[in-house]
Amino acid sequence: MPPPMGAGPEIPRGTLLPASPRRWQDDVVSARRSSHAELSLADLRRRYVDEERPLPATVEAALRADDRAGARAILEAVERRRYANRAEGQRLRTMLKYEMALWDGGTVHVAGVDEAGMSPLAGPVAAAAVIFPRGARLPGVDDSKKLDARERERLAPVIRETALAWAVAFAEVEEIDRLNIYWAGLLAMRRAIAALARAPEHVLVDGRRLRGLTIPQQPIVKGDAKSLSIAAASILAKTARDARMTELDGAYPGYGFAQHKGYPVRAHVVALRKLGASDIHRRSFAPVRETLGLPPLPPWPEPDDSRADPDACLTA
């Protein structure tokens, strides 16, 4: 709140106030002192570009009257940030269209679910489910494949703190080899949904239909790029699986699991040929079978949504 009359400078109409009253007072007083002459351009850049404080209207007007290149650079940087914020706001509104349609229809608890780790040669497949409160907006949340590891690790705790409920589950290597990776991925997703502290009323699924699920569901092709809840689930699944593979690196040294997380990169294939297959390598995957001298498996039957999952009798 602005200070009472007589306790500080009057706020010019339209001035953008920083969150801190002290910062507000500093900014306005500084602006009143011969516009921004008391602050160097370096100080202004630090405040309004590096620290991303809101730019007060008085300071902005003074910068626009300043013909130095440094002043123009500050204004351009602030405008780029404003444009990026507007674009991110629009992206988030688009990412919430499925959730908003359900919320507007009276469905409160909408869960997004996704998996991670379908293509690695080793380790489990992970899945996560997330329920957000109505209107949740988390800048930066997107398909986990579009984000680097640092950004995923930054966003994961934000997702957990914002969500009404979240859960992560796994299908282990033995289940992958027995069921095949497609059905094991679905099993992990069903387990994540069952582990939610709040029962969802509707489930948004990335690309596939979960047979045996009694809750209404909506498969969305490339859902991790179209639904905020599914995108958030993809981040939690990916970070949880990465953490699990880093732990397994200590138990199975030499393969580089902490670096490549079991994916079939060249370094992993070289280590597999040199060391042989470990207990956590997927024996239903061709490169692992070749290393073990096992014959190729016959093709798995194509997934058929007209029949139940082969593991439908398994409990979550």
C-alpha positions in Angstrom: 0.0 0.0 0.0 1.3 3.6 -0.7 2.3 5.6 2.4 -0.3 8.0 4.0 -0.5 11.6 3.1 2.6 13.4 4.2 4.6 10.3 4.7 6.0 10.0 1.2 5.9 11.3 -2.3 2.5 11.4 -4.1 2.2 8.6 -6.7 1.7 9.9 -10.3 -1.3 8.3 -12.0 -0.4 5.3 -14.0 2.9 4.6 -12.1 3.7 0.8 -11.9 4.5 0.0 -8.3 7.2 -2.6 -7.4 6.1 -5.2 -4.8 8.2 -3.7 -2.0 7.1 -0.3 -0.5 10.8 0.5 0.1 11.5 -0.2 -3.6 8.5 1.9 -4.6 9.7 4.9 -2.5 13.3 4.5 -3.8 12.1 4.4 -7.4 9.7 7.4 -7.2 12.2 9.6 -5.2 14.9 8.7 -7.7 12.6 9.6 -10.6 11.8 12.9 -9.0 15.4 13.9 -8.7 15.9 15.4 -12.1 14.1 12.5 -13.6 16.6 9.6 -13.5 19.7 11.7 -13.5 20.7 10.6 -10.0 20.9 7.0 -11.1 23.4 5.8 -13.6 22.3 3.8 -16.7 24.0 0.8 -15.1 21.9 1.2 -12.0 18.7 1.5 -14.1 19.7 -1.6 -16.1 20.3 -3.5 -12.9 16.9 -2.6 -11.5 14.6 -2.8 -14.5 16.4 -5.3 -16.7 18.5 -7.7 -14.6 16.2 -7.6 -11.5 13.1 -7.3 -13.7 11.4 -4.7 -11.5 8.3 -3.0 -13.0 9.4 0.2 -14.7 7.7 3.2 -13.2 6.0 5.5 -15.7 8.1 8.5 -14.6 11.3 6.6 -15.1 10.1 5.3 -18.4 9.2 8.8 -19.6 12.7 10.1 -18.5 14.4 7.2 -20.4 12.4 8.0 -23.5 13.6 11.6 -23.3 17.2 10.4 -23.0 18.9 10.1 -26.4 21.8 7.9 -25.2 22.1 4.5 -26.7 22.2 2.9 -23.2 18.7 4.4 -22.4 17.3 3.1 -25.6 18.8 -0.4 -24.8 17.1 -0.4 -21.4 13.7 0.5 -23.0 14.1 -2.2 -25.7 15.0 -4.8 -23.1 11.9 -3.9 -21.0 9.7 -4.0 -24.0 11.0 -7.4 -25.0 10.2 -8.7 -21.5 6.7 -7.2 -21.7 6.2 -8.9 -25.1 7.5 -12.2 -23.8 5.2 -12.0 -20.8 2.2 -11.3 -23.0 3.1 -14.2 -25.3 3.6 -16.5 -22.3 0.2 -15.5 -20.9 -1.4 -16.3 -24.2 0.4 -19.7 -24.4 -0.8 -20.6 -20.9 -4.4 -19.7 -21.8 -4.2 -22.0 -24.8 -2.6 -24.7 -22.6 -5.5 -24.5 -20.2 -8.3 -24.9 -22.8 -9.1 -28.5 -22.0 -9.0 -27.9 -18.2 -11.1 -24.7 -18.5 -13.8 -26.5 -20.5 -14.1 -29.1 -17.8 -13.9 -26.5 -14.9 -16.5 -24.4 -16.6 -18.7 -27.5 -16.8 -18.5 -28.1 -13.1 -15.7 -30.7 -13.0 -13.4 -29.6 -10.2 -10.6 -32.2 -10.0 -9.1 -32.6 -13.5 -5.9 -34.8 -13.6 -3.3 -34.7 -16.3 -1.2 -37.9 -16.7 1.9 -38.7 -18.8 4.8 -41.1 -18.8 8.6 -40.8 -19.3 11.2 -43.4 -20.2 9.6 -45.5 -23.0 12.7 -45.7 -25.2 15.7 -46.3 -22.8 17.4 -49.6 -22.8 17.6 -49.8 -19.0 15.6 -48.8 -16.0 11.9 -48.4 -15.2 9.2 -46.4 -17.0 7.8 -43.6 -14.9 4.4 -41.8 -14.9 2.9 -38.9 -13.1 -0.5 -37.5 -12.5 -1.2 -33.9 -11.5 -4.4 -32.1 -10.4 -4.3 -28.3 -10.5 -6.7 -25.8 -8.8 -8.9 -23.9 -11.2 -7.1 -21.2 -13.0 -3.6 -22.3 -12.1 -1.0 -20.6 -14.3 2.7 -21.8 -14.1 4.9 -19.8 -16.5 7.5 -22.0 -18.2 5.6 -25.3 -17.8 5.7 -27.1 -21.1 6.3 -30.5 -22.7 9.3 -31.9 -20.7 11.1 -32.7 -23.9 11.2 -29.0 -24.8 12.9 -28.1 -21.5 16.5 -28.7 -20.4 17.3 -30.5 -17.2 17.9 -27.4 -15.2 14.5 -25.9 -16.2 12.7 -29.2 -15.4 14.4 -29.3 -12.0 13.4 -25.7 -11.3 9.8 -26.3 -12.3 9.2 -29.6 -10.5 8.9 -28.2 -7.0 6.8 -25.3 -8.3 4.4 -27.9 -9.8 4.2 -29.9 -6.6 3.6 -26.8 -4.4 0.9 -25.5 -6.8 -1.0 -28.8 -7.4 -4.0 -29.9 -5.3 -2.6 -33.4 -5.7 0.2 -35.1 -7.5 1.7 -38.6 -7.7 4.5 -40.5 -9.4 4.6 -44.2 -10.1 6.8 -46.7 -11.9 6.6 -49.9 -13.9 9.8 -51.9 -13.3 12.0 -53.6 -15.8 10.5 -57.1 -15.1 7.1 -55.7 -15.9 8.4 -54.1 -19.1 9.9 -57.3 -20.3 6.7 -59.3 -19.4 4.1 -57.0 -20.7 6.1 -55.0 -23.3 6.9 -51.3 -23.0 3.6 -50.0 -24.3 1.4 -51.8 -21.8 4.0 -51.1 -19.0 3.7 -47.4 -19.7 -0.1 -47.6 -19.3 0.3 -49.5 -16.1 2.6 -46.8 -14.7 0.0 -44.2 -15.6 -2.8 -46.1 -13.9 -0.7 -46.5 -10.8 0.0 -42.7 -10.7 -3.7 -41.9 -11.0 -4.5 -44.4 -8.2 -1.9 -42.9 -6.0 -3.4 -39.3 -6.1 -4.4 -38.0 -2.7 -7.6 -36.6 -4.3 -9.7 -38.8 -6.6 -9.9 -37.1 -10.0 -13.3 -36.6 -11.7 -11.8 -36.6 -15.2 -8.4 -37.6 -16.6 -6.5 -36.0 -19.5 -4.1 -38.5 -21.0 -1.2 -37.9 -23.4 -2.2 -39.7 -26.6 -3.6 -43.0 -25.4 -6.7 -44.4 -23.7 -6.3 -46.2 -20.4 -8.4 -49.3 -20.6 -9.9 -50.4 -17.3 -10.1 -46.9 -16.0 -13.6 -46.1 -14.6 -13.0 -42.3 -14.5 -14.0 -40.3 -17.6 -10.9 -39.7 -19.7 -9.9 -37.8 -22.7 -6.9 -38.9 -24.8 -5.1 -35.9 -26.4 -2.6 -36.4 -29.2 0.6 -34.6 -28.2 -1.2 -33.7 -25.0 2.1 -32.7 -23.2 2.2 -29.7 -25.6 -1.5 -28.9 -25.4 -2.5 -29.3 -21.8 -0.9 -27.7 -18.8 -1.8 -30.6 -16.5 -0.3 -33.2 -18.9 2.8 -31.0 -19.4 3.3 -30.7 -15.6 2.9 -34.5 -15.3 5.5 -35.0 -18.0 8.0 -32.9 -16.0 7.3 -34.8 -12.8 7.6 -38.1 -14.5 10.9 -37.1 -16.2 12.5 -35.6 -13.2 11.5 -38.6 -11.0 12.9 -41.1 -13.5 16.1 -39.1 -13.9 16.6 -39.2 -10.2 16.0 -42.9 -10.1 18.5 -43.5 -12.8 21.1 -41.4 -11.0 20.6 -43.6 -7.9 21.0 -46.7 -10.0 24.2 -45.4 -11.4 25.8 -46.1 -8.0 24.5 -49.6 -7.9 25.6 -50.3 -11.5 28.7 -48.3 -12.2 30.4 -48.1 -15.6 27.3 -47.7 -17.8 26.9 -44.0 -17.3 23.3 -44.1 -16.1 23.6 -40.8 -14.3 24.5 -39.1 -17.6 22.3 -40.7 -20.2 19.6 -42.1 -17.9 19.6 -45.4 -19.9 18.8 -43.9 -23.3 20.4 -45.6 -26.3 23.1 -43.1 -26.9 26.5 -44.2 -28.3 28.3 -44.1 -24.9 25.6 -46.4 -23.4 25.8 -48.9 -26.3 29.6 -49.0 -26.1 29.4 -49.7 -22.3 26.7 -52.3 -22.9 28.9 -54.2 -25.3 31.9 -53.9 -23.0 30.3 -54.8 -19.7 27.3 -56.9 -20.8 23.8 -56.4 -19.6 23.0 -55.4 -16.0 20.0 -56.5 -14.0 18.2 -53.3 -15.0 18.6 -53.6 -18.7 15.4 -54.4 -20.6 15.8 -57.8 -22.1 12.8 -57.2 -24.4 14.8 -54.5 -26.3 16.8 -55.6 -29.3 20.3 -54.1 -28.5 20.2 -55.8 -25.1 19.2 -59.1 -26.6 22.0 -58.8 -29.1 24.5 -58.3 -26.3 23.2 -61.4 -24.5 23.2 -63.5 -27.6 19.4 -63.9 -27.5 17.3 -64.3 -30.6 15.1 -61.4 -31.6 11.6 -61.5 -30.1 8.6 -61.9 -32.5 6.8 -58.6 -33.0 4.6 -57.6 -30.2 0.9 -57.4 -31.2 -0.1 -54.0 -32.2 -1.9 -52.1 -29.4 -5.7 -52.6 -29.9 -8.0 -50.3 -27.9 -10.9 -52.7 -28.6 -9.6 -55.1 -26.0 -8.5 -54.7 -22.4 -4.9 -54.2 -21.4 -3.2 -57.6 -20.9 -2.3 -56.4 -17.3 -5.8 -55.1 -16.5 -6.1 -57.7 -13.7 -3.0 -56.2 -11.9 -3.7 -54.0 -9.0 -2.4 -50.4 -9.1 
